[in-house]
Amino acid sequence: MIFDDTICKLGEGPLWHPERGELFWFDILSKRLHIKGRHWQFDNHVSAAGWLDDDRLLMADSTGLHIFDMPTGTTELVAEIEADNPITRSNDGRADPWGGFWIGTMGLNAEQGAGAIYRYYKGELRQLFANITITNAICFAPDGSCVYFTDTPSKKIMRMKLSEPDGWPTGSTEVYLDFGTTDWGPDGAVIDAAGNFWNAQWGAARVACYAPDGTLTETVAFPAKQTSCPAFGGPDLNTLFCTSAGVDLIGDDDGKTFATKIEAKGQAEHRVLL
């Protein structure tokens, strides 16, 4: 079940690159991007990425979106995001079916309401939602009909329709899942090919699967309490990966990255179009 035994302070943003056949993930607090057996070190907090081609990622950090060239290790600024705000950093993010990239921000100390969610699409950066404390669970229905996201302290997963021509949100948000007074929080999430919502639940040591109608259908336990974000990968997209956080914990497997085969099949991650 252990995919990589590197202990991350805050493992996040797992991305299975469909052309490279390789998993990328971040340790936000250590300012690192990882692949198995290697990492890149950065000056800022890096947290999420989408793929551009075999050698380049669109990567989010505490100042904005950057093209990261893996062979050279160099970065090129694409768009500034809250670069003049010293208390925020990027957090959860994902490419959408149109080739846009969604990214959330949050306070370095999870300051209340300090974060927001943005979308970058064909050269345009637009703030979509503001006054968010911990942005998480950004993911998309297979048919592109809606986006899911959460503000973790709210304990609610929200859903919103997307416009068919260009993927911008339309209408109003609705509550998809309400976890009420649970002692864990909804963290990162991913949608499988059948439209089911897979959510890492911080403090519960698991990833839980919910049908489109919100019914809990399956849970997958992992040996780390602070499970942070799932991803589908492997040759058949039926390996469920999950990052975790080791900060403030002392368990042997806290902070490691996990993988397990399941019956569900994921979606291939969408390519970001600049």
Order of alpha helices (4+ residues) and beta strands (2+ residues): beta-beta-beta-beta-beta-beta-beta-beta-beta-beta-beta-beta-beta-beta-beta-beta-beta-beta-beta-beta-beta-beta-beta-beta
